[in-house]
């Protein structure tokens, strides 16, 4: 799981979606800054073994990508979610940080997830990946 998150964060950085640890985070949103993007894993489909092998070969992880903005203007957060949606939707038959990704399926366009306890808007979309096992 950690390798997956590293690969996706590196892809996000390479596509100018944020700077890891500054406004781009793995696993959860952080209290600050207001404007940030988070890549959060959740349950995917079961992994598969290669034919004639007991080793896992393919996996199908899912992540939710959340863009958070500040209280006064939700448009930048919505635009950041749209930018990430378009970037992740382009993943097809390519290697990310040494792991081959067959595809990324964005399960729906960005949507308003709601607001957090501080009234900051949250926009999100979900991705499912078909990829070789990381590592």
N, C-alpha and C positions, 0 to 999 in steps of 0.2 A: 504494500500500500504506500509506504513512504517513497519508494522509487517512482511509482505512478505519479504521485503528487509533485515530486521533483521534476519529472519530465513535463508535466502540464504547466507548472510554474515557469520553467525555462522557455517553453513555447510562448506563454503569455508575455514574458519579458521581451523575447525576440520580436514579437508582434506589437511592441510599444503599448501594451495594455497596463503597464505599471512597473514599479521597481519592488522586487521582493523585499519584504520587511519594512517597507516605507508606506506604500499604498496598495500593495498586492500581498495577500496572505493565503496560506494553505491551512486547511482543516476548519477554520472558523473566522468570523469577523472579530476584530479587536475593538476595544473601546475608542481608540483614536488612531488615525484621524477620522474626521467625518466622512470624507470622500475616499472610498477604498473599494477594491475588488477582492472577493474571496472565492477560493475554489474548495468546495466541501464535498467529500466523498459520501456516497450512500450505497446501499445494497444493489448489486447488479445481478446478472444471470450467472449460473454456475460455470466454472472453468471447464475446459475440455483437454483431454489427453491427445497426444499425437497417435496416429494409427499404429498399432503394434508396440506401443510404449506405455510405461506406467508414469512417465513424467508429464506434468502439465505443459501444454503447448500454447493454448489460446485462452484469453480471458476477456470478459465483457463488463468492465467496471462502469459505474455511473457516477457522475458528479453533478452538483448544482453549483452554478456560478452566480454569485450575488454581487450586485453593484449597489453601494450605499452612497447617498449624497448628503447635503446639508439641509437643514430645516427650511431655509428660505427659497430654494430653487431646486426642483426635482429634475429639471431638464438635463443637466450634466450627468446625473446618475443614469437616466434613461439612455442617453447617448453612449455612455461607457458600456452599458449592457448590450446595446445594439452592436457596438464595435467588437466586443468579445464574441457575440453570437456569430457575426460574420467571419471572424478569424478562426474560431474553433470549427465552424461549419466547413471550412476549406480543407481540413485534415483528411487526406485520402491517399493511401498507398505511399506513405513516407515514413522515414525513420526520425524519431524524436529522441534525442539523447541516447542513441544506441539501441532503441527498441522499435521494432517495426509496427506501425499502426495501419491496419487495413482501412479503417474509416472511423469517422466520428459522425454520429447521427444526433442532430439537435432535435430534441423531442417536441419542442414547441418554441415559438418566438418568445423574446423577453416579455415578461408580464410584471405588473405591479404586485409584489408579494405582500406589501403592507408597509407599515412604519415600525421602527423599533421603539423602545421605551422612551427615547429622547425625541421622538417625532421625526426622525430622519427617514426619508423614503428608501425602500428596498425594491430593486428590480432584479428579477432572476430568470434563468432558463436552465434546462436540464440537458445533459449530454450523455449518450451511451457510446462507448468505444468498443471496437472489435480490434484486438491487438494480440501480439505475442506476449508471453509472460516477460515482465521486466527482469533485468538482472543478467 
